Amino acid sequence: MAYRPHGATPGIGLFAIFVFVLVAVPKLNFKLGPVPVYIIDLLILALILKALSLPAFRTRRMFSGTVKVILFLALTSELIGVLTFGTFQDTLYISIRTCLAFSVFFVTGQMVRTPQDVSVILRAAVLGMLITASLMVLSSLPMTRVLVVDMVFSNTFLEPAAEGVGAHYSAGDSGVRGRTLVGVSILGASFINACWPLAALLLRWPWRLGPVWRGITLAACLLAPMGVVMSYSRGPILGSLLILLTVLIYGFKYVRRGILLPVAVSTTVILAVGISSQLFFFDRLSNRSQAVLENPFQDERESERVLAYVEPFQHVARKPQFLVLGEGVTVRYSDSWVVPEQAGKATHATFAMAYYSYGMLAALLYGALMLRALHAAGRRARRKYSFTGLLSQSLLLSAIALLPWVAFGHAPVSTPRGAMLFFLIIGLISSLANFSEVPRPVKPAKRRLHAQHRAPALR
C-alpha cells in the first residue's frame, strides 16, 4: 500500500513565508526611528515561539552541538568587540540578528517533520527563486534594466541602498552583472544555486502537486541557470557546474530532469544569440579567468581568495588569542577610532571572515560543519526506497552548490541573510533524521481490463 503523507506541522505556513522572504526579499524592512526593523527577523521571532510549543524529538539533532559552540564563540567575540571598540548599541543590534540567524538551524529541525511540510517549503523556495532569478536576468539585459531598477530597486523598503543601485545600473547597450533584492550578483546567484535543486525535486514531486504548480516550478528551473550565468560571478557559476557534474556522475533520477533540461535550454539560447552578443557580459568572465591563470597576485580581487587561507595562520602566530575568540562582526559596520585587526586583510572567504570575527576555532568548525553536512546528505542520498533518499539527493546538491560560496565568499558570516540561508540548508539536512521510517511513495500499477487477461489453458 502506498504511503500517504502526514498532515502539515502547525506553523509550517509561517515557516514557508519565512523561506519565501529569505529567498526573494530578505531586506524588506521599515524604520523604527533610526533603526531598521527587518520583516524576516520578526518572522524568525514568531517561528521561535511556535517551535517552542511543538513536542521535542527524542533523538539528538545532527550538528546541534557544533552550531551551539559557534554561536557561543560568536557572542563572546562580539563582547570582546564591545570592550575593544566601544560599539555597544551596534553590537547589541548585530548580536540579536546573529542569534536570529543561528536560530534558523534549530527552528528548521524542529518544524520540518513530514513530507507535507517539505512540500510547503519547496513551493515557497520555488516562488522566491523565480523572483530572484527573474530580477537577475532583467537587471542584466540592457532593454529591461532601467525599467526594473525604476520599478523594483528604487523602493527603499525593498532595497535600503536604492540610490546606489540606481546610479550603478544606468541605461546602456550591453549586458552587465545582474542584481537581485537579495543583494549583489554573487549573493543573489548563490541563493539561486541553493534553491535550484529544491525546485528540481518539486518538479518530480511523487505526490499530487497539480499542473499549475508544476508549470511554475518548471519556469523557475528554466530561469535558474540563466540567472546564475547573468551574475557573471565565477563562484556561483562554478557551483552550478558542480551541481551539473554531480547529477551526470550519480544520476539522481528524482532531480536530474530539473537540472539537465534547464542547462540544455540555457546553453541553446546563449549559443543561438551568440556568446559575443552585447546582450551578454562574458568578457568579464574571460578577463577575470585569464587574470587568475597568468598572475593571480597582481589584482587584489584574485589575491584575496588565496591570501584568505594564508594570512589567518600568519596572524594567529602573532595574536594567539585569536585561536579562541575574534573581534566580532560589528566592527565591519561601525565607525570606530580603533583600527580592527582585519583592516586591510584578505577576508574573501568564510574561513577568513570567521577567523577574524569569531576566532580560529570557529573558522575550523564552519569548515567541519560544511563537510559533515555533505557527508550526511550524501550517505542518505543512496537510499533508494525511502523519502529520506529522495530528499537527500536535492539537499546534497544544495550543499554542493554552497561550496564555492563558502570557499570564496564571506556572506555566511558577515551578513545575517547569508547566515540564514546557510543555516537553513544545514537545518534541512539535519531534519533528514525525521524521515528515516518514511517509505518512498510507490505509484500503483495500472490494472488491466478483464478482456486483456488471457484465460488459463485448459488441461
Secondary structure in CASP SS format (residue, H / E / C, confidence):
PFRMAT SS
TARGET T0000
AUTHOR 0000-0000-0000
METHOD secondary structure of the structure
MODEL  1
M C 1.00
A C 1.00
Y C 1.00
R C 1.00
P C 1.00
H C 1.00
G C 1.00
A C 1.00
T C 1.00
P C 1.00
G C 1.00
I H 1.00
G H 1.00
L H 1.00
F H 1.00
A H 1.00
I H 1.00
F H 1.00
V H 1.00
F H 1.00
V H 1.00
L H 1.00
V H 1.00
A H 1.00
V C 1.00
P C 1.00
K C 1.00
L C 1.00
N E 1.00
F E 1.00
K E 1.00
L E 1.00
G C 1.00
P C 1.00
V E 1.00
P E 1.00
V E 1.00
Y E 1.00
I H 1.00
I H 1.00
D H 1.00
L H 1.00
L H 1.00
I H 1.00
L H 1.00
A H 1.00
L H 1.00
I H 1.00
L H 1.00
K H 1.00
A H 1.00
L H 1.00
S C 1.00
L C 1.00
P C 1.00
A C 1.00
F C 1.00
R C 1.00
T C 1.00
R C 1.00
R C 1.00
M C 1.00
F C 1.00
S H 1.00
G H 1.00
T H 1.00
V H 1.00
K H 1.00
V H 1.00
I H 1.00
L H 1.00
F H 1.00
L H 1.00
A H 1.00
L H 1.00
T H 1.00
S H 1.00
E H 1.00
L H 1.00
I H 1.00
G H 1.00
V H 1.00
L H 1.00
T H 1.00
F H 1.00
G C 1.00
T C 1.00
F H 1.00
Q H 1.00
D H 1.00
T H 1.00
L H 1.00
Y H 1.00
I H 1.00
S H 1.00
I H 1.00
R H 1.00
T H 1.00
C H 1.00
L H 1.00
A H 1.00
F H 1.00
S H 1.00
V H 1.00
F H 1.00
F H 1.00
V H 1.00
T H 1.00
G H 1.00
Q H 1.00
M H 1.00
V C 1.00
R C 1.00
T C 1.00
P H 1.00
Q H 1.00
D H 1.00
V H 1.00
S H 1.00
V H 1.00
I H 1.00
L H 1.00
R H 1.00
A H 1.00
A H 1.00
V H 1.00
L H 1.00
G H 1.00
M H 1.00
L H 1.00
I H 1.00
T H 1.00
A H 1.00
S H 1.00
L H 1.00
M H 1.00
V H 1.00
L H 1.00
S H 1.00
S H 1.00
L C 1.00
P C 1.00
M C 1.00
T C 1.00
R H 1.00
V H 1.00
L H 1.00
V H 1.00
V H 1.00
D H 1.00
M H 1.00
V H 1.00
F H 1.00
S C 1.00
N C 1.00
T C 1.00
F C 1.00
L C 1.00
E C 1.00
P C 1.00
A C 1.00
A H 1.00
E H 1.00
G H 1.00
V H 1.00
G H 1.00
A H 1.00
H H 1.00
Y C 1.00
S C 1.00
A C 1.00
G C 1.00
D C 1.00
S C 1.00
G C 1.00
V C 1.00
R C 1.00
G C 1.00
R C 1.00
T E 1.00
L C 1.00
V C 1.00
G E 1.00
V C 1.00
S H 1.00
I H 1.00
L H 1.00
G H 1.00
A H 1.00
S H 1.00
F H 1.00
I H 1.00
N H 1.00
A H 1.00
C H 1.00
W H 1.00
P H 1.00
L H 1.00
A H 1.00
A H 1.00
L H 1.00
L H 1.00
L H 1.00
R C 1.00
W C 1.00
P C 1.00
W C 1.00
R C 1.00
L C 1.00
G C 1.00
P H 1.00
V H 1.00
W H 1.00
R H 1.00
G H 1.00
I H 1.00
T H 1.00
L H 1.00
A H 1.00
A H 1.00
C H 1.00
L H 1.00
L H 1.00
A H 1.00
P H 1.00
M H 1.00
G H 1.00
V H 1.00
V H 1.00
M C 1.00
S C 1.00
Y C 1.00
S C 1.00
R H 1.00
G H 1.00
P H 1.00
I H 1.00
L H 1.00
G H 1.00
S H 1.00
L H 1.00
L H 1.00
I H 1.00
L H 1.00
L H 1.00
T H 1.00
V H 1.00
L H 1.00
I H 1.00
Y H 1.00
G C 1.00
F C 1.00
K C 1.00
Y C 1.00
V C 1.00
R H 1.00
R H 1.00
G H 1.00
I H 1.00
L H 1.00
L H 1.00
P H 1.00
V H 1.00
A H 1.00
V H 1.00
S H 1.00
T H 1.00
T H 1.00
V H 1.00
I H 1.00
L H 1.00
A H 1.00
V H 1.00
G C 1.00
I C 1.00
S C 1.00
S C 1.00
Q C 1.00
L C 1.00
F C 1.00
F C 1.00
F H 1.00
D H 1.00
R H 1.00
L H 1.00
S H 1.00
N H 1.00
R H 1.00
S H 1.00
Q H 1.00
A H 1.00
V H 1.00
L H 1.00
E H 1.00
N C 1.00
P C 1.00
F C 1.00
Q C 1.00
D C 1.00
E H 1.00
R H 1.00
E H 1.00
S H 1.00
E H 1.00
R H 1.00
V H 1.00
L H 1.00
A C 1.00
Y C 1.00
V C 1.00
E H 1.00
P H 1.00
F H 1.00
Q H 1.00
H H 1.00
V H 1.00
A H 1.00
R H 1.00
K C 1.00
P H 1.00
Q H 1.00
F H 1.00
L H 1.00
V C 1.00
L C 1.00
G C 1.00
E C 1.00
G C 1.00
V C 1.00
T H 1.00
V H 1.00
R H 1.00
Y C 1.00
S C 1.00
D C 1.00
S C 1.00
W C 1.00
V C 1.00
V C 1.00
P C 1.00
E C 1.00
Q C 1.00
A C 1.00
G C 1.00
K C 1.00
A C 1.00
T C 1.00
H C 1.00
A C 1.00
T H 1.00
F H 1.00
A H 1.00
M H 1.00
A H 1.00
Y H 1.00
Y H 1.00
S H 1.00
Y H 1.00
G C 1.00
M H 1.00
L H 1.00
A H 1.00
A H 1.00
L H 1.00
L H 1.00
Y H 1.00
G H 1.00
A H 1.00
L H 1.00
M H 1.00
L H 1.00
R H 1.00
A H 1.00
L H 1.00
H H 1.00
A H 1.00
A H 1.00
G H 1.00
R H 1.00
R H 1.00
A C 1.00
R C 1.00
R C 1.00
K C 1.00
Y C 1.00
S E 1.00
F H 1.00
T H 1.00
G H 1.00
L H 1.00
L H 1.00
S H 1.00
Q H 1.00
S H 1.00
L H 1.00
L H 1.00
L H 1.00
S H 1.00
A H 1.00
I H 1.00
A H 1.00
L H 1.00
L H 1.00
P H 1.00
W H 1.00
V H 1.00
A H 1.00
F H 1.00
G C 1.00
H C 1.00
A H 1.00
P H 1.00
V H 1.00
S H 1.00
T C 1.00
P H 1.00
R H 1.00
G H 1.00
A H 1.00
M H 1.00
L H 1.00
F H 1.00
F H 1.00
L H 1.00
I H 1.00
I H 1.00
G H 1.00
L H 1.00
I H 1.00
S H 1.00
S H 1.00
L H 1.00
A H 1.00
N H 1.00
F H 1.00
S C 1.00
E C 1.00
V C 1.00
P E 1.00
R C 1.00
P C 1.00
V C 1.00
K C 1.00
P C 1.00
A C 1.00
K C 1.00
R C 1.00
R C 1.00
L C 1.00
H H 1.00
A H 1.00
Q H 1.00
H C 1.00
R C 1.00
A C 1.00
P C 1.00
A C 1.00
L C 1.00
R C 1.00
END
